[in-house]
Amino acid sequence: MHSHQACRFFLPTMKRTLTAALAALLLLGACRHDERPADVLDAPRMVAFLTDAYLLEGFYAVESQYRYDAMTPEVLRAYDDILKAHHTSREQVEHSFDYYASHPDLYRTIQDSVLAILDRQSEADTAAKAAPSPSAPILLPM
């Protein structure tokens, strides 16, 4: 990839990354620590949890006949794993959803951050799949 091609490839990604970072900083500034109840996940933890939850649901939607209205034991176990990984409980996540639902500007910023992360991951996956694999060198007779 020539340097000008690399710039065209990385510049939009960098702009989205900077936009997501700025949105997260604005969110953190908007979430004054004394206003959010202690049992509500803070914005960065909520973004991380939702990112993993959306990836899980996307995986099951693509890989199986998963229906959102019918949680299989396998999906429930996977959610339990995500809850453990984020050191939280279903109750805390539900309480956090309730809190952010009553603060739509914060919730929108959280959703925008999650979607930016998922978009970056999708673009990285697509770029990795599209990259030509190295071929064996061709030896020409001299």
VMD Tcl script that draws the C-alpha trace (Angstrom):
set ca {
  {0.00 0.00 0.00}
  {1.46 3.35 -1.01}
  {1.66 6.06 1.63}
  {-1.12 8.14 0.06}
  {-3.34 5.04 -0.02}
  {-2.56 4.37 3.63}
  {-3.53 7.94 4.50}
  {-6.84 7.59 2.68}
  {-7.47 4.34 4.54}
  {-6.43 5.44 8.03}
  {-7.61 9.06 8.03}
  {-11.36 8.27 8.16}
  {-10.70 5.66 10.86}
  {-8.67 8.16 12.86}
  {-11.42 10.77 12.51}
  {-14.03 8.30 13.79}
  {-11.73 7.28 16.64}
  {-11.17 10.90 17.62}
  {-14.90 11.58 17.36}
  {-15.68 8.61 19.61}
  {-13.00 9.71 22.08}
  {-14.37 13.25 22.12}
  {-17.91 11.94 22.65}
  {-16.68 9.80 25.55}
  {-14.91 12.80 27.11}
  {-18.03 14.91 26.73}
  {-20.06 12.10 28.27}
  {-17.68 11.83 31.19}
  {-17.85 15.58 31.68}
  {-21.65 15.50 31.51}
  {-21.85 12.66 34.03}
  {-20.98 14.42 37.21}
  {-19.97 11.73 39.66}
  {-22.23 12.97 42.47}
  {-25.37 12.81 40.26}
  {-25.11 9.18 39.17}
  {-26.19 6.70 41.84}
  {-23.37 4.48 43.02}
  {-25.13 1.31 41.86}
  {-25.38 2.56 38.25}
  {-22.61 1.55 35.86}
  {-20.59 4.60 34.85}
  {-20.58 5.52 31.17}
  {-17.32 3.75 30.18}
  {-18.42 0.51 31.90}
  {-21.86 0.75 30.30}
  {-20.27 1.23 26.88}
  {-17.99 -1.78 27.43}
  {-20.87 -3.97 28.64}
  {-23.17 -2.97 25.78}
  {-20.43 -3.52 23.20}
  {-19.94 -7.09 24.38}
  {-23.70 -7.68 24.65}
  {-24.30 -6.44 21.09}
  {-21.46 -8.61 19.80}
  {-22.98 -11.61 21.57}
  {-26.43 -10.96 20.13}
  {-24.99 -10.36 16.68}
  {-23.06 -13.62 16.84}
  {-26.12 -15.62 17.80}
  {-28.29 -13.84 15.24}
  {-25.86 -14.77 12.47}
  {-24.70 -18.20 13.64}
  {-28.02 -19.68 14.70}
  {-31.75 -19.38 14.54}
  {-31.54 -17.09 17.58}
  {-34.68 -15.13 18.31}
  {-34.57 -12.14 20.61}
  {-37.80 -13.25 22.29}
  {-36.50 -16.74 23.10}
  {-33.32 -16.75 25.16}
  {-31.77 -20.19 24.96}
  {-29.77 -21.60 27.88}
  {-26.64 -21.17 25.74}
  {-27.32 -17.45 25.27}
  {-28.13 -16.99 28.96}
  {-24.83 -18.67 29.90}
  {-22.99 -16.38 27.48}
  {-24.66 -13.33 29.08}
  {-23.63 -14.64 32.51}
  {-20.05 -14.81 31.22}
  {-20.26 -11.19 30.04}
  {-21.70 -10.10 33.41}
  {-18.82 -11.86 35.21}
  {-16.24 -10.34 32.87}
  {-17.60 -6.87 33.64}
  {-17.93 -7.56 37.39}
  {-21.62 -6.70 37.40}
  {-25.04 -8.29 37.86}
  {-28.27 -8.41 35.88}
  {-29.86 -6.17 38.50}
  {-27.12 -3.55 38.22}
  {-27.35 -3.58 34.40}
  {-31.15 -3.26 34.53}
  {-30.88 -0.43 37.08}
  {-28.28 1.25 34.87}
  {-30.58 0.95 31.84}
  {-33.37 2.57 33.84}
  {-31.07 5.41 34.89}
  {-29.77 6.08 31.38}
  {-33.30 5.79 29.92}
  {-34.27 8.68 32.18}
  {-31.25 10.63 30.85}
  {-31.71 10.34 27.07}
  {-28.77 12.59 26.15}
  {-26.39 10.40 28.13}
  {-27.96 7.24 26.75}
  {-27.63 8.54 23.18}
  {-23.95 9.32 23.76}
  {-23.39 5.84 25.19}
  {-25.13 4.26 22.19}
  {-23.10 6.42 19.79}
  {-19.89 5.31 21.51}
  {-20.89 1.64 21.31}
  {-21.77 1.95 17.64}
  {-18.46 3.72 16.90}
  {-16.55 0.88 18.57}
  {-18.54 -1.77 16.70}
  {-18.06 0.13 13.44}
  {-14.28 0.30 13.96}
  {-14.16 -3.42 14.76}
  {-16.23 -4.23 11.68}
  {-13.98 -2.11 9.46}
  {-10.88 -3.74 10.92}
  {-12.36 -7.20 10.31}
  {-13.30 -6.27 6.75}
  {-9.86 -4.83 6.05}
  {-8.19 -7.93 7.48}
  {-10.31 -10.18 5.26}
  {-9.71 -8.03 2.18}
  {-5.95 -7.78 2.61}
  {-4.19 -9.91 0.03}
  {-2.39 -12.84 1.50}
  {1.32 -12.96 0.80}
  {2.16 -15.21 -2.08}
  {5.26 -17.24 -2.66}
  {7.94 -15.34 -4.55}
  {8.03 -16.00 -8.26}
  {11.46 -17.04 -9.44}
  {12.19 -16.06 -12.99}
  {14.89 -17.81 -15.02}
  {17.95 -15.70 -15.60}
}
mol new
graphics top color blue
foreach p $ca { graphics top sphere $p radius 0.5 }
foreach p [lrange $ca 0 end-1] q [lrange $ca 1 end] { graphics top cylinder $p $q radius 0.2 }
display resetview
